[in-house]
Amino acid sequence: MPSQAAARPSTLESAAFGADPDLDRLPVPSTTREWWTTAVILGGQGHYARARAALDVLDRRTSGFSAHSDRVLASLSASTRASFLRQSGRHALASTWDGRALAIVGGLQDDPEAACDALTGLAADALGCGRLPLGWRLLAQCRARLGEEAGLWRQEIRIEWVSAELALAGGDFARAGRHAERAVELSGESESVRHRVKSDLLLSATLTGTDPSAAVELATDVLARCQRYGLLPLAWASSLLIEGVSGGRTSPSAREIGDLIAMRGGLLLPLS
């Protein structure tokens, strides 16, 4: 039997990027990478205050960026903070953190993981600020940075997510659908429940312009999976989509889910 110490990394990785996103008894992190992974898990569950506290520890441990790994993890920390802000609709503020994330690893040409996270984050921030052409240019930079690098499935999926969102914002539902379908395909090849759920949610959003009933049906399935796995932020987003398209209320409603996220430290903008 493997020791608890040996099992810890795979357990955290599985919760962050695998089949166990609802893991509620997290082991105490022992490495800087584990502190980041813990923050990702907690953010996916909507425990934003606890996630930011984990990033605070990570930032103290990587202060000064003395090693290559320190710079990468400091950048990933900044990108993660940006994602929390972006999920609450604060895109302009998120862009300052994504910009910091990119600046930290701008010269690490041989390690595109963190740089791609920052660039896709900046593209999503540009989208939220209404700067669609800038968003597309940033995604092009990200694709160039990624190049032929193999194994960075998460970055590939994120590019498709933001591409779908940019196309949606531009009113091109067909293009958005193609990117969302590609994200569904890529996420289906991974073990990540969270990435599969979000990809399906984006596909649902692309269907709102062509087949609203199918969009609601898929979003309803997404909401059920979010509730099963404790993915509160995605549950909130899927509930908003269902209520916006159908005119009815989900159970729990988007407002009720938002209230629970706020109790966990989420800084959500008020619903109109």
C-alpha positions in Angstrom: 0.0 0.0 0.0 1.4 3.5 -0.8 2.0 5.8 2.1 -0.2 8.8 2.7 2.6 11.1 1.7 3.0 9.3 -1.6 -0.8 9.3 -2.3 -1.3 13.0 -1.6 -0.2 14.5 -4.9 -2.4 12.2 -7.0 -5.4 12.8 -4.7 -5.0 16.6 -5.0 -4.4 16.4 -8.8 -7.5 14.1 -9.2 -9.6 16.6 -7.3 -8.3 19.6 -9.3 -8.0 18.1 -12.7 -9.6 14.6 -12.5 -12.5 12.6 -11.4 -12.9 13.8 -7.8 -13.7 17.5 -7.9 -16.0 17.1 -4.8 -13.2 15.9 -2.5 -14.0 17.6 0.8 -11.3 16.3 3.1 -8.2 17.8 1.5 -4.8 16.8 2.9 -2.5 19.6 4.1 -0.4 20.7 1.2 3.4 20.1 1.6 4.8 21.7 -1.6 4.2 24.9 -3.4 2.5 23.1 -6.3 0.1 21.4 -3.8 -0.9 24.8 -2.4 -1.8 26.0 -5.9 -3.7 22.7 -6.7 -5.6 23.1 -3.4 -6.6 26.7 -4.4 -7.9 25.4 -7.7 -9.9 22.7 -6.0 -11.4 25.1 -3.5 -12.2 27.7 -6.2 -14.0 25.1 -8.3 -16.2 24.3 -5.3 -16.9 28.0 -4.7 -14.8 28.2 -1.5 -13.2 31.4 -2.6 -12.1 32.7 0.7 -10.3 29.4 1.5 -8.8 29.4 -2.0 -7.4 32.9 -1.7 -5.9 31.9 1.7 -4.1 29.0 0.0 -2.8 31.4 -2.7 -1.6 33.7 0.1 0.6 30.8 1.4 1.8 30.0 -2.1 2.7 33.6 -2.8 4.8 33.8 0.5 6.6 30.6 -0.5 7.5 31.8 -4.0 8.3 35.4 -3.0 11.4 36.6 -4.9 11.0 34.1 -7.7 14.4 32.6 -7.0 13.9 29.5 -9.0 12.2 28.6 -12.3 9.5 26.6 -10.5 8.9 29.6 -8.2 8.2 31.9 -11.1 5.9 29.4 -12.8 3.8 28.9 -9.6 3.8 32.6 -8.7 2.4 33.2 -12.2 -0.2 30.4 -11.9 -1.2 32.0 -8.5 -1.8 35.4 -10.1 -3.8 33.8 -13.0 -5.9 31.9 -10.5 -6.7 35.1 -8.6 -7.7 36.6 -11.9 -10.0 33.8 -12.7 -11.8 34.2 -9.4 -12.3 37.9 -10.2 -13.4 37.2 -13.7 -16.0 34.7 -12.5 -17.6 37.5 -10.5 -17.7 39.8 -13.5 -14.7 42.0 -12.5 -12.8 41.7 -15.8 -10.8 44.9 -15.6 -9.5 44.1 -12.2 -8.8 40.5 -13.3 -6.7 41.8 -16.2 -4.2 43.4 -13.8 -3.6 40.0 -12.2 -3.3 38.2 -15.6 -0.9 40.9 -16.7 1.2 40.3 -13.6 1.1 36.5 -14.3 2.3 37.0 -17.9 5.1 39.4 -16.8 6.4 36.9 -14.2 7.0 34.2 -16.9 7.3 36.3 -20.0 10.9 35.2 -20.6 10.4 31.5 -19.9 10.0 30.4 -23.5 10.6 26.8 -22.8 7.7 26.5 -20.3 4.4 27.7 -21.9 2.0 26.4 -19.2 1.8 29.5 -17.1 2.2 31.9 -20.0 -0.8 30.3 -21.8 -2.9 30.5 -18.7 -2.1 34.2 -18.5 -2.8 34.9 -22.2 -6.1 33.0 -22.2 -7.0 34.9 -19.0 -6.2 38.2 -20.6 -8.2 37.3 -23.7 -11.2 36.5 -21.5 -10.6 39.8 -19.6 -10.6 41.6 -22.9 -13.9 40.0 -23.9 -15.5 41.1 -20.6 -14.3 44.7 -21.3 -15.8 44.6 -24.8 -12.4 44.4 -26.6 -13.1 41.4 -28.9 -10.3 42.0 -31.5 -7.8 42.2 -28.6 -9.1 39.0 -27.3 -8.6 37.2 -30.6 -5.0 38.6 -30.9 -4.2 37.4 -27.4 -5.5 33.9 -28.3 -3.3 33.9 -31.4 -0.3 34.7 -29.2 -1.2 31.9 -26.9 -1.5 29.4 -29.8 1.9 30.6 -31.0 3.4 30.2 -27.5 1.9 26.7 -27.2 3.3 25.7 -30.6 3.7 21.9 -30.9 4.0 21.4 -27.2 2.4 18.1 -26.3 0.5 17.2 -23.1 -0.9 20.6 -22.2 -4.5 19.5 -22.6 -5.8 22.1 -20.1 -4.4 25.0 -22.1 -5.8 23.6 -25.3 -9.3 23.4 -23.8 -9.0 26.9 -22.3 -8.2 28.3 -25.8 -11.4 26.7 -27.1 -13.4 28.0 -24.2 -12.4 31.6 -24.7 -12.7 31.2 -28.5 -16.3 30.1 -28.1 -17.0 33.0 -25.7 -15.4 35.5 -28.1 -17.5 34.2 -31.0 -20.6 34.3 -28.9 -20.0 37.9 -28.0 -19.6 38.7 -31.7 -22.9 37.0 -32.5 -21.3 34.2 -34.5 -23.1 31.2 -33.0 -21.9 28.8 -35.6 -18.2 29.6 -35.0 -18.9 29.5 -31.2 -20.4 26.1 -31.6 -17.4 24.7 -33.4 -15.1 25.8 -30.7 -17.4 24.5 -27.9 -17.7 21.2 -29.7 -13.9 21.0 -29.9 -13.7 21.8 -26.1 -16.1 19.0 -25.5 -14.0 16.6 -27.6 -10.8 17.6 -25.9 -12.2 17.5 -22.4 -13.8 14.1 -23.1 -10.2 12.8 -23.7 -9.2 14.0 -20.2 -10.2 12.7 -16.7 -11.3 16.1 -15.6 -15.0 16.2 -14.6 -14.8 20.0 -14.1 -13.5 20.6 -17.6 -16.1 18.3 -19.2 -18.9 20.1 -17.3 -17.7 23.5 -18.2 -17.3 22.5 -21.9 -20.8 21.2 -22.0 -22.0 24.5 -20.4 -20.3 26.5 -23.1 -21.9 24.2 -25.7 -25.3 24.9 -24.1 -24.6 28.6 -24.4 -23.8 28.3 -28.1 -27.2 26.6 -28.6 -29.2 29.5 -27.2 -29.0 31.2 -30.6 -30.1 28.2 -32.7 -32.0 25.8 -30.5 -33.1 27.3 -27.1 -34.9 24.1 -25.9 -31.8 22.0 -26.6 -29.7 24.6 -24.7 -31.9 24.4 -21.7 -32.0 20.6 -21.8 -28.2 20.4 -21.9 -27.8 23.2 -19.2 -30.2 21.3 -17.0 -28.0 18.2 -17.2 -25.0 20.4 -16.5 -26.7 21.8 -13.4 -27.4 18.3 -12.1 -23.8 17.3 -12.5 -22.6 20.5 -10.9 -24.8 19.7 -7.9 -23.6 16.1 -7.8 -19.9 17.2 -7.8 -20.2 20.3 -5.7 -19.1 22.7 -8.5 -20.9 25.7 -7.2 -19.7 28.4 -9.6 -20.6 26.3 -12.6 -23.9 25.5 -11.0 -24.6 29.3 -10.7 -23.7 29.9 -14.3 -25.8 27.0 -15.6 -28.7 28.2 -13.4 -28.4 31.7 -14.8 -28.5 30.3 -18.4 -31.6 28.1 -17.7 -33.5 30.9 -16.0 -32.5 33.4 -18.7 -33.6 31.3 -21.6 -36.6 29.5 -20.1 -38.0 32.3 -17.9 -38.5 29.8 -15.1 -36.5 29.2 -11.9 -34.2 26.3 -11.1 -34.1 24.6 -7.8 -32.1 26.0 -6.1 -32.3 29.3 -8.0 -29.4 31.2 -9.4 -29.9 33.8 -6.6 -29.8 31.1 -3.9 -26.7 29.6 -5.4 -25.1 33.0 -5.6 -26.0 33.6 -1.9 -24.2 30.4 -0.9 -21.1 31.4 -3.0 -21.1 34.8 -1.3 -21.1 33.0 2.1 -18.0 31.2 1.0 -16.2 34.4 0.1 -17.3 34.9 -3.5 -17.5 38.6 -4.5 -20.4 38.2 -6.9 -21.9 41.2 -8.6 -25.6 41.6 -7.6 -28.2 40.1 -9.9 -30.4 42.7 -11.5 
